[in-house]
Amino acid sequence: MIRPLASLRRALDAAATRWLWRIEQAEPLPIRLPQRRIFVLPTAAGWAFAGTLLVMLIASINYALSLGFALTFLLGGIAVTSIVHAFRNLLNLELRAGRCAPVFCGEPARFVVQLCNDRDTPRPALQLAAGASRVGVYIPARDTVEAAFELPTRQRGWLHPGRITVETRYPLGLIRAWSVIEPNLRCLVYPTPEKNPPPLPEGNLAGAGSARQQHGDEDFAGLRGHRLADSPRHIAWKAFARGAPLLTKQFAGSASGEITLDWADLPASMNDEARLARLAAWLLAAHASGRPFALRLGNAQLPRGSGERHLHEGLRLLALYRSPGDGR
């Protein structure tokens, strides 16, 4: 009973948000906050301050206190001025997309938003909120700063931050000026690697019966031209520093050859998420050992290669395989 009520509450909240903010879908960045997107209301302290001014005004009228009228209207004028300052602190603020690095499921996803201030005065005491994450920001005049907030990850695929609230209570804390945006930001969430996976499957040897040049790490065998898929650990940096072209070290030994990780080779008793977890662990193990690998995932295939970029291409295929998190 509790779960259907919670779902109904979330649906009503989403419908009310769409009606109030007119946000039908994620907005492309950059986003600028014009006058019509900024809302202003008193804070709890502002309501208390207004009540105090009302009491002071009634007392001044009742007792005909000239100084009471002066103090009441002076404080009221300061409060009205704070409305203007709070509103201007958000007016024409521009938000741009920052880099959102991929993470493994279970790790917090870190979203980065750039805030650009193109006016000659600073914007102090800004705050961004997304979910339970809140971050304070100060933007100097004619400057751009980055604000990063973290959200939990519960499933692989693309993670969107949803609604982000930009607000300020500058300068006195009596007035809250805010705006709500839903930027088209996303972070790629890789599947969680299996904790104790079995050893890597044996690769195909490049030759049989004789010691031929492999891509293992046993004995140095010479240099060859650099390829984009080569690991940076194997680049001959000393030779490059002396003016030689970019070369890659070759090694000879009994190391296994290419590793082919195939979805179809995993036990049929494993479900999809368990298979993805094992393949993710094997990709990390192959990369750590410096051995080139290929990946077959249904109709999707990753050709043989190595290096950081190749690793992330493989993890990306795993993350987006029938992804439950790519709802857009």
Secondary structure, 3 states (H helix, E strand, C coil): CHHHHHHHHHHHHHHHHHHHHCCCCCECCCEECCHHHCEEEECHHHHHHHHHHHHHHHHHHHHCCHHHHHHHHHHHHHHHHHHHHHHHHHCCCEEEECCCCCEECCCCEEEEEEEEECCCCCEEEEEEEECCEEEEEEECCCEEEEEEEEECCCCCEEECCCCEEEEECCCCCCEEEEEEECECCCEEEECCCCCCCCCCCCCECCCCCCCCEECCCCEEEEEEECCCCCCHHHECHHHHHCCCCCEEEEEECCCCCEEEEEHHHCCCCCCHHHHHHHHHHHHHHHHHHCCCEEEEECCEEEEEECCHHHHHHHHHHHHCCCCCCCCC
